[in-house]
C-alpha cells in the first residue's frame, strides 16, 4: 500500500473520491473486508459471528440484522465484480426465507439459537434490513429477491409504517401485540437507507416519498431544532425522551454523532 493512501493524499486537490490513490486504498480495504467475512460461511448452515482474528465466536446464534447485512454487503460486492460473493448472498437469502421468518405470525424473528427461536421480538430495525437485503439482492439478480421485497413491504406497511406520522413504529412481541411505546431514530435512519435501496431496485415512488418524510422530520425538524444534534429517543407521540437509556449497542443514551453523518449521507442520496 502506498504511503499516501491513509486516509487520502495530503494536500491533494479536489475531492478524495476523485483521486486514484485514495480510490485504490478504499478498494483494497473493501476486498480485505470481503475476504475476512468469508469465514462466516465455515460454520454452516447459518453464518458464524467472528472474533477479531476471524475465528467463530462461541454459541450458534443467528441474528436477523447481520444476516440481512451480509446479503446486502455481498450483493454490492457481486455488483462491483468481487468474486465468490454469490454463496454468501444465496445462504443469507435462504435464511431469510426459511429460517428467521415466522411462518405462524408473519415477519422475522430477531434471532435464532441453533434450530430454535432465540429472540422472538419483531423490531423495525431488523425488518427494514430485510427490505434492504431484498433490494440489493434484486440488483444483483437473485431469483428470490422480488418475493422477499414484496413480503417485507407487506409487513412494514401493515405493522410498522405510521402513515400519519410518516415514520416507522418500533417493536412488537411475536404475536404483534405491543411491546413498548418507544419510538426511535436509529430504525428510521436505516429504514431510510432501505427505502432508498428499494426505490432504486423497483422504481416504486412510494419508497422515495417515505424516505423523504423521515428525513424531513429528523433532519429538517429535529436536527435544526436541537443545535444539529439529533435526538435518538422519543415517546409514542414523537416527543423527545432525553432520559431514555437503552441497549448500548442499538439505543445508547443521548445523541450519536455517527448517525448525523449517516443521515447527512442519506439526505444527499435522497436529494440526488
Secondary structure as the mmCIF struct_conf table of DSSP 4:
data_model
#
loop_
_struct_conf.conf_type_id
_struct_conf.id
_struct_conf.beg_label_comp_id
_struct_conf.beg_label_asym_id
_struct_conf.beg_label_seq_id
_struct_conf.end_label_comp_id
_struct_conf.end_label_asym_id
_struct_conf.end_label_seq_id
TURN_TY1_P TURN_TY1_P1 UNK A 3 UNK A 4
BEND BEND1 UNK A 6 UNK A 8
TURN_TY1_P TURN_TY1_P2 UNK A 10 UNK A 11
BEND BEND2 UNK A 13 UNK A 14
HELX_RH_3T_P HELX_RH_3T_P1 UNK A 16 UNK A 18
HELX_RH_AL_P HELX_RH_AL_P1 UNK A 20 UNK A 37
HELX_RH_3T_P HELX_RH_3T_P2 UNK A 38 UNK A 43
BEND BEND3 UNK A 45 UNK A 46
STRN STRN1 UNK A 50 UNK A 50
TURN_TY1_P TURN_TY1_P3 UNK A 52 UNK A 53
BEND BEND4 UNK A 54 UNK A 54
HELX_LH_PP_P HELX_LH_PP_P1 UNK A 55 UNK A 55
STRN STRN2 UNK A 56 UNK A 56
HELX_LH_PP_P HELX_LH_PP_P2 UNK A 57 UNK A 57
BEND BEND5 UNK A 58 UNK A 59
STRN STRN3 UNK A 61 UNK A 63
HELX_RH_AL_P HELX_RH_AL_P2 UNK A 64 UNK A 80
TURN_TY1_P TURN_TY1_P4 UNK A 81 UNK A 81
TURN_TY1_P TURN_TY1_P5 UNK A 83 UNK A 84
HELX_RH_AL_P HELX_RH_AL_P3 UNK A 86 UNK A 94
HELX_RH_PI_P HELX_RH_PI_P1 UNK A 95 UNK A 99
BEND BEND6 UNK A 100 UNK A 100
STRN STRN4 UNK A 101 UNK A 101
TURN_TY1_P TURN_TY1_P6 UNK A 103 UNK A 105
BEND BEND7 UNK A 106 UNK A 107
STRN STRN5 UNK A 108 UNK A 108
BEND BEND8 UNK A 110 UNK A 110
STRN STRN6 UNK A 111 UNK A 113
TURN_TY1_P TURN_TY1_P7 UNK A 114 UNK A 115
STRN STRN7 UNK A 116 UNK A 119
STRN STRN8 UNK A 122 UNK A 123
HELX_RH_AL_P HELX_RH_AL_P4 UNK A 124 UNK A 140
TURN_TY1_P TURN_TY1_P8 UNK A 141 UNK A 141
TURN_TY1_P TURN_TY1_P9 UNK A 143 UNK A 144
HELX_RH_AL_P HELX_RH_AL_P5 UNK A 145 UNK A 155
HELX_RH_PI_P HELX_RH_PI_P2 UNK A 156 UNK A 160
STRN STRN9 UNK A 161 UNK A 162
TURN_TY1_P TURN_TY1_P10 UNK A 163 UNK A 166
STRN STRN10 UNK A 167 UNK A 168
STRN STRN11 UNK A 171 UNK A 172
TURN_TY1_P TURN_TY1_P11 UNK A 174 UNK A 175
BEND BEND9 UNK A 176 UNK A 176
STRN STRN12 UNK A 178 UNK A 178
STRN STRN13 UNK A 183 UNK A 184
HELX_RH_AL_P HELX_RH_AL_P6 UNK A 185 UNK A 202
HELX_RH_AL_P HELX_RH_AL_P7 UNK A 205 UNK A 215
HELX_RH_PI_P HELX_RH_PI_P3 UNK A 216 UNK A 223
HELX_RH_AL_P HELX_RH_AL_P8 UNK A 224 UNK A 225
TURN_TY1_P TURN_TY1_P12 UNK A 226 UNK A 228
STRN STRN14 UNK A 233 UNK A 234
TURN_TY1_P TURN_TY1_P13 UNK A 236 UNK A 237
BEND BEND10 UNK A 238 UNK A 238
STRN STRN15 UNK A 240 UNK A 240
TURN_TY1_P TURN_TY1_P14 UNK A 242 UNK A 243
TURN_TY1_P TURN_TY1_P15 UNK A 248 UNK A 250
BEND BEND11 UNK A 251 UNK A 251
BEND BEND12 UNK A 253 UNK A 254
HELX_RH_AL_P HELX_RH_AL_P9 UNK A 257 UNK A 271
#
